[in-house]
Amino acid sequence: MGEKQLQAVRALSPAYAGKSGELTAILQYVFQVILLDGCGRGEQAKALMQIAVDEMRHLGIIGGLLVKMGVPPVFTACPPYPVAYYSASNVDHSRKFSEMLETDIRAEKEAIACYTRALDAVTDGEAREAIAKIRADEERHLALLRRMRSELQREDRRSPQRDPRA
């Protein structure tokens, strides 16, 4: 593997299965969906599930790019080395909706930054196009989460007696 390709692999690996990568995003959003749906926030759960589905698609795309670069799609932040395997301890298990949103907003900002770094490291045109589309999805997710946070803040101002877990 050449130096440029190794740089590209190192730039994409965190997005795949790093602490703040797509695998963490999937697990975190699904956890939140289950919790929110169980406490009467079905509309918000549905929105987060759609984001989780996007993240699943991203995981497949990034895994495919890694395979094209000669790296097995092992869930590690350090491919091609089979070390530092993914840990579900990366998932934030906050139970308050407001905390979930803050965590998700930070994660989406990190994802955008990660894909921006990847674009700087990847030279293959097809890979760059795929990464740019994923980054655009992450920007859309960030906008949606910010809207959800604003709606929750308005809701909290109207009814301060609401269950804090919701």
C-alpha positions in Angstrom: 0.0 0.0 0.0 1.4 3.4 -1.0 1.8 6.3 1.3 -1.1 8.3 -0.3 -3.4 5.2 0.0 -2.3 4.7 3.6 -3.1 8.3 4.4 -6.6 7.9 2.9 -7.2 4.7 4.9 -6.1 6.5 8.1 -8.4 9.4 7.3 -11.4 7.2 6.6 -10.9 4.6 9.4 -12.2 6.8 12.3 -15.3 7.5 10.2 -15.9 3.8 9.9 -15.5 2.3 13.3 -13.7 4.9 15.4 -15.0 6.2 18.7 -17.1 8.9 16.9 -17.6 7.0 13.7 -20.6 5.6 11.8 -20.9 2.4 13.9 -21.2 4.5 17.1 -23.7 6.8 15.5 -25.9 3.8 14.4 -25.9 2.2 17.9 -26.4 5.5 19.7 -29.3 6.6 17.5 -31.0 3.2 17.8 -30.6 3.3 21.6 -32.2 6.8 21.6 -35.0 5.7 19.3 -36.0 2.8 21.6 -35.9 5.0 24.7 -37.8 8.0 23.1 -40.4 5.7 21.6 -40.9 4.2 25.0 -41.6 7.5 26.7 -44.0 9.0 24.2 -41.7 10.8 21.8 -42.6 8.8 18.7 -42.2 11.7 16.3 -38.7 12.4 17.5 -37.8 8.7 17.5 -38.9 8.4 13.9 -36.6 11.3 12.9 -33.7 9.8 14.7 -34.3 6.4 13.1 -34.1 8.0 9.7 -30.7 9.4 10.7 -29.7 6.0 11.9 -30.6 4.5 8.5 -28.5 7.1 6.8 -25.6 6.3 9.1 -26.0 2.6 8.2 -25.7 3.5 4.6 -22.6 5.6 5.3 -21.0 2.6 7.2 -21.5 0.4 4.1 -20.1 3.1 1.8 -17.0 3.7 3.9 -16.5 0.0 4.4 -16.7 -0.5 0.6 -14.1 2.3 0.1 -11.8 0.7 2.5 -12.1 -2.7 0.7 -11.3 -1.0 -2.6 -8.2 0.4 -0.9 -7.2 -3.2 0.1 -8.3 -3.1 3.7 -10.7 -5.7 5.2 -13.8 -4.0 6.7 -12.9 -5.1 10.3 -14.6 -2.9 13.0 -11.4 -1.2 14.2 -10.3 2.4 14.1 -6.8 1.1 13.0 -7.2 -0.9 9.7 -5.5 -2.7 8.2 -4.3 -3.8 11.7 -6.7 -6.1 13.6 -6.2 -4.1 16.9 -8.3 -1.7 18.9 -11.5 -3.4 17.9 -14.7 -1.4 18.2 -16.3 -1.2 21.7 -20.0 -0.4 22.4 -18.7 1.6 25.3 -18.3 4.4 22.7 -22.1 4.9 22.8 -23.4 7.7 25.0 -26.3 6.3 27.0 -27.8 9.7 28.2 -31.5 9.3 29.0 -32.6 13.0 29.0 -33.7 14.0 25.5 -31.9 17.4 25.8 -28.7 15.6 26.7 -29.2 13.2 23.8 -29.6 16.1 21.4 -26.4 17.8 22.7 -24.4 14.6 22.3 -25.8 14.0 18.8 -25.0 17.6 17.7 -21.4 17.3 18.9 -21.1 13.9 17.1 -22.5 15.3 13.9 -20.1 18.2 14.1 -17.2 15.8 14.6 -18.4 13.7 11.7 -18.4 16.7 9.4 -14.9 17.6 10.5 -13.8 13.9 10.0 -15.1 13.9 6.5 -13.6 17.2 5.7 -10.2 15.8 6.8 -10.8 12.7 4.7 -11.5 14.9 1.6 -8.1 16.4 2.2 -6.4 13.0 2.3 -8.3 11.1 -0.5 -7.3 11.7 -4.1 -9.6 9.2 -5.9 -12.4 11.1 -7.6 -15.1 8.4 -7.0 -14.2 8.2 -3.3 -14.1 11.9 -2.9 -17.6 12.2 -4.4 -18.9 9.6 -2.0 -17.3 11.3 1.0 -18.7 14.7 -0.1 -22.2 13.2 -0.3 -21.8 11.7 3.2 -20.6 15.0 4.6 -23.7 16.7 3.1 -25.9 14.1 4.8 -24.1 14.9 8.1 -24.7 18.6 7.6 -28.4 17.9 7.0 -28.5 15.8 10.2 -26.9 18.6 12.2 -29.5 21.1 10.9 -32.3 18.7 11.9 -30.9 18.1 15.4 -30.5 21.8 15.9 -34.2 22.3 14.9 -35.2 19.5 17.3 -33.2 21.2 20.1 -35.0 24.5 19.4 -38.4 22.8 19.5 -37.5 21.1 22.8 -36.4 24.4 24.3 -39.7 26.1 23.2 -41.6 23.1 24.6 -39.7 23.3 27.9 -40.5 27.0 28.3 -44.2 26.2 27.8 -44.4 23.3 30.2 -41.6 23.2 32.8 -43.3 20.3 34.7 -42.4 17.8 31.9 -40.7 14.5 32.9 -36.9 15.3 32.7 -36.2 11.9 31.2 -38.3 12.6 28.1 
